[in-house]
């Protein structure tokens, strides 16, 4: 990590620990952090719209409340990231690893999550309207209360995915989904797919 970036991260850490009285909030609009190792960094409420993180390692980082609109995380490692209430509208997350990510109430409006690994991710109450989740892995992900209107789930793996209370499942775009791609795949399409989505989203109790 270069000295300038390290210094800015230190100032941001001070800004967080002092409640904004000292240091400086990390801000880097349209920056280039592609390939950087930022694992376990605390970037809470950082302002990073349009910044490139392609191929970088942000595993276990904290991005709570961060502004990541239109940022690019193509093939980046975001496993275990804490990004609740973050803004990822229009972000590019193709083939990114978001396994076990905590993204409660985060916004992914029109985000590109094609081929992303979201296994075990916590996406409760997330805003995924018009998001592209084509061929994404959502195995054992939590999507209770998430808004999926217009989301593209074609080819997505949904084995063990929790959709109870998810909104607008009747408006999801998907020609087929996979429930068990290991071994003999269980592929749902047409009316069977629609019936499964309605059943999966029905509130329990």
C-alpha positions as CSV (number, residue, x, y, z in Angstrom):
1,X,0.0,0.0,0.0
2,X,1.5,3.4,-0.9
3,X,2.1,6.0,1.8
4,X,-0.5,8.5,0.6
5,X,-3.3,5.8,0.7
6,X,-2.1,4.6,4.1
7,X,-2.1,8.2,5.5
8,X,-5.6,8.8,4.2
9,X,-6.8,5.6,5.8
10,X,-5.2,6.6,9.1
11,X,-6.9,10.0,8.9
12,X,-10.2,8.3,8.2
13,X,-9.7,6.0,11.2
14,X,-9.1,9.0,13.4
15,X,-12.2,10.7,12.0
16,X,-14.3,7.6,12.9
17,X,-12.8,7.2,16.4
18,X,-13.2,11.0,17.2
19,X,-16.8,11.2,15.9
20,X,-15.7,13.4,13.0
21,X,-13.9,15.9,15.2
22,X,-10.4,15.0,14.1
23,X,-8.9,13.4,11.0
24,X,-10.6,13.4,7.7
25,X,-13.5,11.4,6.1
26,X,-12.1,9.1,3.3
27,X,-13.3,10.5,0.0
28,X,-12.1,9.3,-3.4
29,X,-14.6,9.9,-6.3
30,X,-13.8,8.1,-9.5
31,X,-10.6,6.9,-8.0
32,X,-8.5,3.8,-9.0
33,X,-7.9,1.3,-6.3
34,X,-8.0,-1.7,-8.6
35,X,-6.0,-4.7,-7.3
36,X,-5.3,-3.1,-3.9
37,X,-5.3,-5.1,-0.7
38,X,-7.8,-3.5,1.6
39,X,-8.8,-6.5,3.7
40,X,-10.1,-5.7,7.1
41,X,-9.9,-1.9,6.5
42,X,-12.6,0.2,8.2
43,X,-14.1,2.4,5.5
44,X,-17.4,3.1,7.4
45,X,-19.2,6.0,5.6
46,X,-16.4,6.5,3.1
47,X,-17.3,8.5,0.0
48,X,-16.2,6.4,-3.0
49,X,-18.6,6.8,-5.9
50,X,-17.2,5.6,-9.2
51,X,-14.1,4.2,-7.7
52,X,-12.5,1.1,-9.2
53,X,-11.7,-1.9,-6.9
54,X,-11.5,-4.5,-9.7
55,X,-9.6,-7.6,-8.7
56,X,-8.9,-6.1,-5.2
57,X,-9.1,-7.8,-1.8
58,X,-11.5,-6.2,0.5
59,X,-12.3,-9.3,2.5
60,X,-13.6,-8.6,6.0
61,X,-13.5,-4.9,5.4
62,X,-16.2,-2.6,6.9
63,X,-18.1,-0.5,4.4
64,X,-21.1,0.3,6.6
65,X,-23.0,3.3,5.2
66,X,-20.4,3.9,2.5
67,X,-21.3,5.6,-0.8
68,X,-20.2,3.1,-3.5
69,X,-22.6,4.2,-6.2
70,X,-21.3,3.3,-9.7
71,X,-18.1,1.8,-8.2
72,X,-16.6,-1.2,-9.9
73,X,-15.7,-4.4,-8.0
74,X,-15.3,-6.8,-11.0
75,X,-13.7,-10.1,-9.7
76,X,-13.0,-8.4,-6.4
77,X,-12.9,-10.3,-3.1
78,X,-15.6,-8.9,-0.8
79,X,-16.1,-12.0,1.3
80,X,-17.2,-11.3,4.9
81,X,-17.5,-7.6,4.2
82,X,-19.8,-5.5,6.5
83,X,-21.7,-3.2,4.2
84,X,-25.0,-2.6,5.8
85,X,-26.9,0.5,4.6
86,X,-24.3,1.0,1.9
87,X,-25.2,2.6,-1.5
88,X,-24.1,0.3,-4.4
89,X,-26.6,1.6,-6.9
90,X,-25.3,1.0,-10.5
91,X,-22.2,-0.7,-9.1
92,X,-20.4,-3.3,-11.2
93,X,-19.9,-6.5,-9.2
94,X,-19.6,-9.1,-12.0
95,X,-17.9,-12.3,-10.8
96,X,-17.2,-10.7,-7.4
97,X,-17.0,-12.8,-4.3
98,X,-19.5,-11.6,-1.8
99,X,-19.9,-14.8,0.2
100,X,-21.0,-14.3,3.8
101,X,-21.3,-10.5,3.2
102,X,-23.5,-8.6,5.6
103,X,-25.5,-6.2,3.4
104,X,-28.6,-5.5,5.5
105,X,-30.7,-2.7,4.0
106,X,-28.1,-1.9,1.4
107,X,-29.1,-0.6,-2.0
108,X,-28.1,-2.4,-5.2
109,X,-30.4,-0.6,-7.6
110,X,-29.6,-1.6,-11.2
111,X,-26.3,-3.1,-9.9
112,X,-24.6,-5.7,-12.1
113,X,-24.1,-8.8,-10.0
114,X,-23.9,-11.2,-12.9
115,X,-22.0,-14.4,-11.9
116,X,-21.3,-13.0,-8.4
117,X,-20.9,-15.4,-5.5
118,X,-23.5,-14.3,-2.8
119,X,-23.6,-17.6,-1.0
120,X,-24.4,-17.1,2.7
121,X,-24.9,-13.3,2.2
122,X,-27.2,-11.4,4.4
123,X,-29.3,-9.3,2.1
124,X,-32.3,-8.8,4.3
125,X,-34.3,-5.7,3.3
126,X,-31.9,-4.9,0.6
127,X,-33.0,-2.9,-2.4
128,X,-32.3,-5.0,-5.5
129,X,-34.7,-3.4,-7.9
130,X,-33.6,-4.0,-11.6
131,X,-30.4,-5.7,-10.3
132,X,-28.8,-8.2,-12.7
133,X,-28.3,-11.4,-10.7
134,X,-28.0,-13.7,-13.8
135,X,-26.0,-16.8,-13.0
136,X,-25.3,-15.5,-9.5
137,X,-24.9,-18.0,-6.6
138,X,-27.3,-17.2,-3.8
139,X,-27.0,-20.5,-2.0
140,X,-28.1,-20.1,1.6
141,X,-28.4,-16.3,1.2
142,X,-30.9,-14.4,3.2
143,X,-33.3,-12.2,1.2
144,X,-36.2,-11.7,3.7
145,X,-37.9,-8.4,3.0
146,X,-35.6,-7.6,0.0
147,X,-37.2,-5.8,-2.9
148,X,-36.5,-7.7,-6.1
149,X,-38.8,-6.0,-8.6
150,X,-37.4,-6.3,-12.1
151,X,-34.3,-8.2,-10.9
152,X,-32.9,-10.7,-13.4
153,X,-32.5,-14.1,-11.7
154,X,-32.0,-16.2,-14.9
155,X,-29.7,-19.1,-14.1
156,X,-29.2,-18.1,-10.5
157,X,-28.6,-20.8,-7.9
158,X,-31.2,-20.4,-5.1
159,X,-30.7,-23.7,-3.2
160,X,-31.4,-22.9,0.5
161,X,-32.0,-19.2,-0.2
162,X,-34.4,-17.6,2.3
163,X,-37.0,-15.4,0.5
164,X,-39.7,-15.2,3.1
165,X,-41.4,-11.8,2.9
166,X,-39.3,-10.7,-0.2
167,X,-41.1,-8.1,-2.2
168,X,-42.2,-8.1,-5.8
169,X,-41.2,-11.7,-6.6
170,X,-44.0,-11.8,-9.1
171,X,-42.1,-9.1,-11.0
172,X,-38.7,-11.0,-11.1
173,X,-37.3,-11.6,-14.5
174,X,-36.1,-15.2,-14.9
175,X,-36.5,-17.8,-17.6
176,X,-35.1,-20.4,-15.2
177,X,-33.3,-20.9,-11.9
178,X,-31.3,-23.8,-10.4
179,X,-32.2,-25.2,-7.0
180,X,-29.6,-27.9,-6.9
181,X,-26.9,-27.6,-9.5
182,X,-24.7,-30.2,-7.9
183,X,-25.1,-33.6,-9.4
184,X,-28.4,-33.8,-11.2
185,X,-29.6,-30.2,-11.4
186,X,-33.1,-29.2,-10.5
187,X,-34.1,-26.6,-13.0
188,X,-37.3,-24.6,-12.6
189,X,-38.8,-22.6,-15.4
190,X,-42.2,-21.3,-16.6
191,X,-45.2,-21.8,-14.3
192,X,-43.2,-24.1,-11.9
193,X,-40.7,-21.3,-11.4
194,X,-43.4,-18.7,-10.7
195,X,-45.2,-21.0,-8.3
196,X,-42.0,-21.7,-6.5
197,X,-41.1,-18.0,-6.1
198,X,-44.6,-17.2,-4.8
199,X,-44.4,-20.1,-2.3
200,X,-40.8,-19.2,-1.2
201,X,-41.8,-15.5,-0.6
202,X,-44.9,-16.3,1.4
203,X,-44.7,-15.1,5.0
204,X,-44.4,-18.0,7.5
205,X,-46.6,-18.4,10.5
